[in-house]
Amino acid sequence: MPLTKRMKAATAVKPQSDSPLPIAEAVAMLRKFPPTKFDQSVEIHMRLGIDPKQADQIVRGSLSLPHGIGKSKRVVVFAKGNLADDAKAAGAEEVGAEELAKKIKDGWTDFDVCIAAPDMMGLVGPLGKVLGPRGLMPSPRAGTVTADVGKTVAEYKAGKVEFRNDPTGIVHGVVGKLSFDDAKLADNIRAFIDHINSLQPSSVRGQYVKSISISATMSPGVMVAA
């Protein structure tokens, strides 16, 4: 496939060497690529030395980045009573129980995060076929099955990030917007890297973090020094 004008321009700017750069230099490099008419997201990709087929080597979780991600997520919550009131007060787009389960079972998935109170999992469990493939199934490990629904909703509305390694052992995450200043992007990237490092499974032998790269929505990747 022939290179587009944008791809040619980006390739001309990108360093010839793939040697990893310090975080600050990698962020500065992203700004040298051709601009777009929209505020691009900045993503991080960490290739890990794990075996994704082993359940005890799955790297999954969530974290609140120091400066958020520049986007408010659409959150739905399975809860009743006071917990439902807390979720609504925290800004959840939709809160419910049986009626919400039916709506999702019928195919509605117009949201980014699904949170459930522990006593709602009997209702949520059967929705796995709809929510699972979309990465929306509530999970204690990801922090989306919780009794503190109000706090969790507020965190996701502020831009809390969920992640899970893909079948090739790479963890992907959004770490901000290109409109963020360099220091905020660097803080977010460092926080993400440090958090993934803290989750190294005890059964992993050898090098845990194989490589790290960052990219904007429409830019090439830039290798980052761990």
C-alpha positions as CSV (number, residue, x, y, z in Angstrom):
1,M,0.0,0.0,0.0
2,P,1.5,3.4,-1.0
3,L,2.3,5.8,1.8
4,T,-0.1,8.8,2.3
5,K,1.2,12.3,2.4
6,R,0.8,12.3,6.2
7,M,2.6,9.0,6.6
8,K,5.5,10.2,4.4
9,A,5.8,13.4,6.5
10,A,5.7,11.4,9.8
11,T,8.3,9.0,8.6
12,A,10.6,11.8,7.6
13,V,10.4,13.2,11.1
14,K,10.8,9.9,13.0
15,P,14.3,9.1,14.2
16,Q,16.1,6.5,12.0
17,S,17.1,4.6,15.1
18,D,14.5,2.8,17.3
19,S,16.7,3.3,20.4
20,P,14.4,4.1,23.3
21,L,14.2,7.7,24.4
22,P,13.8,9.2,27.9
23,I,10.1,9.9,28.5
24,A,10.5,13.7,28.1
25,E,12.3,13.3,24.8
26,A,9.7,10.8,23.5
27,V,6.9,13.2,24.4
28,A,8.7,16.0,22.6
29,M,9.0,13.8,19.5
30,L,5.3,13.2,19.4
31,R,4.8,16.9,18.9
32,K,7.1,16.9,15.8
33,F,4.7,14.7,13.8
34,P,2.2,16.4,11.4
35,P,-0.7,17.9,13.4
36,T,-4.4,17.0,13.1
37,K,-7.5,19.1,13.3
38,F,-8.5,17.3,16.5
39,D,-7.0,16.8,19.9
40,Q,-5.3,13.4,19.6
41,S,-5.2,10.9,22.4
42,V,-1.8,9.7,23.6
43,E,-1.5,6.0,24.1
44,I,1.1,3.7,25.7
45,H,1.9,0.2,24.7
46,M,4.0,-2.1,26.9
47,R,5.2,-5.5,25.6
48,L,5.6,-7.8,28.6
49,G,7.5,-11.0,29.1
50,I,4.4,-12.9,30.2
51,D,2.6,-16.0,29.0
52,P,-0.9,-14.7,28.3
53,K,-2.2,-18.3,28.3
54,Q,-1.4,-18.7,32.0
55,A,-4.1,-17.3,34.3
56,D,-1.6,-16.4,36.9
57,Q,0.3,-14.2,34.5
58,I,-2.5,-12.0,33.3
59,V,-1.8,-8.3,33.9
60,R,-5.0,-6.5,34.5
61,G,-6.3,-3.6,36.6
62,S,-7.0,0.1,36.7
63,L,-5.4,3.2,37.9
64,S,-6.2,6.9,38.3
65,L,-3.5,8.9,36.4
66,P,-2.1,12.1,38.1
67,H,-3.7,14.4,35.4
68,G,-6.5,12.3,34.1
69,I,-6.9,11.4,30.4
70,G,-8.8,14.5,29.2
71,K,-12.0,12.6,28.7
72,S,-15.0,11.9,30.9
73,K,-16.2,8.3,30.6
74,R,-19.8,7.2,30.3
75,V,-20.6,5.0,33.4
76,V,-23.4,2.7,34.2
77,V,-23.9,1.1,37.6
78,F,-25.8,-1.9,38.9
79,A,-26.9,-1.0,42.4
80,K,-29.9,-0.5,44.6
81,G,-30.9,1.7,47.6
82,N,-28.3,4.0,49.0
83,L,-25.6,2.7,46.7
84,A,-27.7,3.6,43.7
85,D,-28.2,7.1,45.2
86,D,-24.4,7.4,45.6
87,A,-23.8,6.4,42.0
88,K,-26.3,8.9,40.7
89,A,-24.8,11.7,42.9
90,A,-21.3,10.8,41.5
91,G,-22.5,11.3,37.9
92,A,-23.3,7.9,36.6
93,E,-25.2,8.1,33.3
94,E,-27.5,5.2,34.2
95,V,-28.1,3.3,37.5
96,G,-30.4,0.3,37.9
97,A,-30.9,-3.4,38.4
98,E,-33.3,-5.7,36.6
99,E,-34.4,-3.1,34.1
100,L,-30.8,-2.2,33.3
101,A,-29.9,-5.8,32.9
102,K,-32.7,-6.3,30.4
103,K,-31.6,-3.2,28.4
104,I,-28.1,-4.5,28.1
105,K,-29.2,-8.1,27.3
106,D,-31.2,-6.6,24.4
107,G,-28.0,-5.1,23.0
108,W,-27.5,-1.7,24.5
109,T,-23.8,-1.0,25.2
110,D,-23.5,2.7,24.7
111,F,-21.2,3.3,27.7
112,D,-17.5,3.0,28.6
113,V,-17.5,1.5,32.0
114,C,-19.9,-0.9,33.9
115,I,-19.7,-0.9,37.7
116,A,-21.6,-3.3,40.0
117,A,-22.2,-3.5,43.7
118,P,-21.2,-7.0,45.0
119,D,-24.8,-8.0,45.7
120,M,-25.6,-7.3,42.0
121,M,-23.2,-9.9,40.5
122,G,-25.9,-12.6,40.4
123,L,-27.8,-10.3,38.1
124,V,-24.8,-9.1,36.1
125,G,-23.1,-12.6,35.6
126,P,-25.5,-13.7,32.9
127,L,-24.6,-10.6,30.9
128,G,-21.1,-11.9,30.4
129,K,-21.8,-12.8,26.7
130,V,-22.7,-9.2,25.9
131,L,-20.3,-7.4,28.2
132,G,-17.3,-9.7,28.1
133,P,-16.3,-9.4,24.5
134,R,-16.5,-5.6,24.8
135,G,-14.3,-5.5,27.8
136,L,-17.1,-4.1,29.9
137,M,-17.7,-6.9,32.4
138,P,-17.4,-5.8,36.0
139,S,-14.5,-7.4,37.8
140,P,-13.1,-7.3,41.4
141,R,-9.6,-7.3,40.0
142,A,-10.3,-4.2,37.9
143,G,-12.0,-2.5,40.8
144,T,-15.4,-2.4,39.1
145,V,-17.1,-4.7,41.5
146,T,-17.2,-2.6,44.6
147,A,-19.3,-1.5,47.6
148,D,-17.9,2.0,47.2
149,V,-19.7,2.7,44.0
150,G,-19.8,6.5,44.5
151,K,-16.0,6.9,44.8
152,T,-15.4,4.5,41.8
153,V,-17.9,6.3,39.6
154,A,-16.2,9.6,40.4
155,E,-12.8,8.2,39.6
156,Y,-13.9,6.9,36.2
157,K,-15.7,10.1,35.4
158,A,-12.3,11.9,36.1
159,G,-10.6,9.5,33.7
160,K,-9.5,6.4,35.5
161,V,-7.8,4.0,33.1
162,E,-8.5,0.2,32.8
163,F,-6.1,-2.1,31.2
164,R,-5.6,-5.8,30.4
165,N,-2.8,-7.5,28.4
166,D,-3.9,-8.6,25.0
167,P,-3.3,-12.2,23.6
168,T,0.3,-11.2,22.6
169,G,1.2,-10.0,26.0
170,I,1.0,-6.3,25.3
171,V,-0.7,-3.9,27.7
172,H,-2.3,-0.8,26.0
173,G,-3.6,2.3,27.7
174,V,-4.5,6.0,27.2
175,V,-2.3,8.4,29.1
176,G,-3.8,11.8,28.1
177,K,-4.3,14.2,25.2
178,L,-1.7,15.8,23.0
179,S,-2.9,19.1,24.2
180,F,-1.6,18.3,27.7
181,D,1.7,20.1,28.5
182,D,4.9,18.0,28.4
183,A,5.2,17.7,32.2
184,K,1.6,16.3,32.6
185,L,2.0,13.8,29.9
186,A,5.4,12.7,31.3
187,D,3.8,12.3,34.8
188,N,1.0,10.2,33.4
189,I,3.3,8.0,31.4
190,R,5.7,7.4,34.3
191,A,2.7,6.6,36.6
192,F,1.4,4.0,34.1
193,I,4.8,2.4,33.7
194,D,5.4,2.3,37.5
195,H,2.0,0.7,38.0
196,I,2.5,-2.0,35.5
197,N,5.9,-2.7,36.9
198,S,4.3,-3.1,40.4
199,L,2.0,-5.8,39.0
200,Q,4.7,-8.2,37.8
201,P,3.4,-11.8,38.4
202,S,5.6,-13.8,40.7
203,S,5.7,-16.7,38.2
204,V,7.3,-14.6,35.5
205,R,10.9,-15.4,34.9
206,G,13.4,-13.3,32.9
207,Q,12.7,-9.8,31.6
208,Y,9.3,-8.6,32.6
209,V,9.1,-5.4,30.5
210,K,10.4,-6.1,27.0
211,S,9.6,-2.7,25.3
212,I,7.6,0.4,25.7
213,S,6.3,2.8,23.1
214,I,4.0,5.8,23.0
215,S,2.0,7.2,20.1
216,A,-0.7,9.7,19.3
217,T,-3.9,8.7,17.5
218,M,-2.4,9.4,14.1
219,S,1.3,9.2,14.7
220,P,4.0,6.5,14.5
221,G,5.1,4.9,17.7
222,V,8.1,6.3,19.7
223,M,10.1,3.9,21.8
224,V,10.5,4.8,25.4
225,A,13.2,3.9,27.9
226,A,11.8,1.8,30.7
